[in-house]
Amino acid sequence: MHRSGYFIFYLSCFLLLATSCQDFPKDPEKTLEQVSNGTLKVGYSENPPWVVKGPEGPTGIEAELVRGFAKTLNAKVEWQNDTEQNLLEDLEEKKLHLVIAGITDDSPWKSKISFTRPYTEMAKKKHVLCVVMGENAFIVKLEKFLHQQQSTLENRLQP
């Protein structure tokens, strides 16, 4: 093959690779697309100070994080209160987008659903939010938001 042949071959490979990665990371179920300018379905189970059940919906550290995240997506939050077990089953079945309940990264559910990276650590326990498995664009967007909240969280969690 001539030099120009190699050049065209490598250029073709590069262009094919570059165009195939334009929507990376992907959401097979299009969660981020559905939630943006739409509704974020969040399950919660009371676990103070992370989640506190209230008459107007949950309050607490994680509920505030969810409201802030929803605001960045221009989404309204649809809350569902239930036991942690039921909520995580609903998340696994993709009936919810997110579950908050003061869950830590040592939960036995980590093989069935996805966790965000730990957003804080207290008493040697790393706290995470539970998300639908495989919805990577949604997870990346949420983790970027949580990272941006790091200093606010640290100030709030200091005794």
Order of alpha helices (4+ residues) and beta strands (2+ residues): alpha-alpha-beta-alpha-beta-alpha-beta-beta-beta-beta-beta-alpha-alpha
